[in-house]
Amino acid sequence: MVNKKAEILSGIGLGGLLLGQSLQGLAWEQQWSESEGIVRGTLEDGAVLVTGDEAADRIVGLEAQTGYLGELPGGLHVGLSLTDAQQRMPQLRSHDMLSGLYEPERLGFLLLGDETVESILVCDFGHDYWTFARPLLEEEEEYDS
């Protein structure tokens, strides 16, 4: 059973579901095939979007959407303005390909949206499906004075 009030765990999971968990037993509301071997679907009145690798039988992505009430540590939640999110976590950076913010130190989540957090994605960035969502991490240059 999914808990829409559960804390969002950066790089781990949300709603009581965990990355790497089996797809078996999920109470899908809607389910569709995204591409060869990738299944996606919603749970809990659309508050959670699950992405799964069918061949491996595991969850590779979880997305908190409208109706999800849990938060990341620091009070980041769906509906928060991106400006407020950056004030709460100054280390957040703009994503180079998607509208939203990410945490470059841990790359544990993406806050997606233009002006407000429309969804929070926690995924296995090592999985091939997420190639499009991996931000280009900037290497810090050292300057000699």
Order of alpha helices (4+ residues) and beta strands (2+ residues): beta-beta-beta-beta-beta-beta-alpha-beta-beta-beta-beta
